Amino acid sequence: MLFLMANEDDGLAHLERSLTAINLQTLELTEQFQNVLVYVPEFDISTNLDLREPLKKLGLSDLFEDDACLRGIAPKIKLEFMKQTTTLGVDETGTQVTVATAGNAHRVINYRNKKKEKKMHFKIDRPFVFMIREIQTLGPLFIGRYTGFKDDDVETIELF
């Protein structure tokens, strides 16, 4: 899990605007891996997405048409909808992500750090962006923001 915290308390919007695939690649090339004890607030996120429009934008609009070509699954079938529910929880034991797509696919990702090694300490005490990346490609799987520090009564947690 990658945490990106702005230098200034009110710098989260600027940080988000500056995130691009290019500067994330640069970050990946320059990052040095070491054990770090990160103090991060506990949080839970749940989001529900209708995937119909994103799939159409990817060129998969035929899946939702009457003449959809899904012969390998069943004759004369089309998708009526495609929905995805994602939950993400971060606490002192680690991170858990659950993704369910239209009830047909289910994947749980768990990471628990069991090593007891000397670590650097890093305290996250202002709004931040977080990212969970695929291990081999380092491509982003989940990106979100936490802004709960601004007002103790109101917090915003979002997955993009």
N, C-alpha and C positions, 0 to 999 in steps of 0.2 A: 504494500500500500504506500502510495506516495502522497505526502502532504505538502502543499504550497501555501505559504503564509506571506501576506504582503508586509513590506517593511513598515508601513504606516497603518494605524488603526483604521483609517478610512480608505485604504488603498485596494480593497478587494475588487471593486469594479474595474479599476485600471489593470489589475493582475488578470482578471478574466478576459478583458478585451485584448490583452497582449498574448494570450495563449494561442499558439498556432502549432500545426504539425511540425513545422520547421524548428521552432524553438524548443519543442518537446524532444525532438531528435537530438538537438545540441545538448540538452540537459542529459539525455541518456548517454551520450558519448563522454561527457565530462564528469558524471557522477562517480563517486568513489564509494564502494560498498563497505560499510563497517557496522558493527553492532551499536545501536542507539536505543536508549530507553526513552520512549516518546510519551509525554504526558498529554493526553488528548481527552476532551470531554466524551463521556458516554453518549451515544445517540442511536436512534433507530429511525429508519426511513422506510416508507412503503409507497410505491407508486404503481398506478395502473395506466397502461398505454394501449391505445387502439392502433394497431400496426397497419391497418388498411392503407392509409395515405402514404406512410413511409415506404411500404412495399410497392405501391404504385409508382412513386418517384424513382424507385430503383429499377423500374421497367417490368415489374411483375403484375401489372394490372390485369393481365389475362386470367390470373388465378381467380378473380372475382366475377368473371363474365360467364354467361351461359355456355359459351363454347370453349371453356377452359380445357386444356389438354392435360388431364391427370389420369390417363389410361392405365398407368402403372399402379394406381391406387384403386380406382374403381371407374367403370364407365359412366359417362354423363354425370360428372360431379364437379362442383365448384365450391370455392370457399365463400361462406356467407360473412364471416368475420374472422379476425385474427387479433387476439388480445394477449397482452403480457403483463403479469404482475411481478414486481421485483420488491424484495425486502432486503434491507441491509442493516446489520446491527454491529456496533463497535462497543466493546466493553473491556474491562481489565484482562479478560482471558483471550481476547483476539477479535477477529472479524468473521462474521457469518453472512453469506449472501445466498438467497434463495430466489430462483427465477422459475416461473411457471408460464408457459405460453399456451393459451387456449386450453389448458388442462391436459394437453397431450404430451408435453415435454416438461421435465422437472430436473433441475440440476442444483445441487448444493455445493458450495465451495466453503471450506473451512480452513482457517490457518490459526494454529495455536503455537506460540513460541514456548518451547519447553527447555531451551538451553539456558543455563545459568552462567553467563559470562560477564566480565566487566564491560560496561557499556558507557557511551557518552550519554548525557542527559539533554533532552530537547523538550521544552515546555511550550505547548501551543496555547496561547492566552489571548488570542484575538481571531476574528473571522478568517476562515481558510477554505481553500479548494482541496478536495481529495480525489485521488484516482486509484482505481484498482486496475492493474495491467496484466495482460496475458504474459506468462513467464517467458516463453521462447521469443515471441515477436516484440514484446513490450508494448503492444498495441493496447489502447484503453478499452476496458470492458465496461467500467462504470466511472462516471465523473459526477461530482456533486459539490455543493457548497454548504458550509456551516456558518451561520451568523449569529448564534445564540449569545455571544458576548456583549453585543451592543446594548441590549435591554434584558435584564434577567427575567422579566415577565413574558417576553416574546422572543421566540427563536424561529429561525427559518432554516429548514434543511431541505435541500432539493437534489434530485438526480437529474442530470441533463440527458 
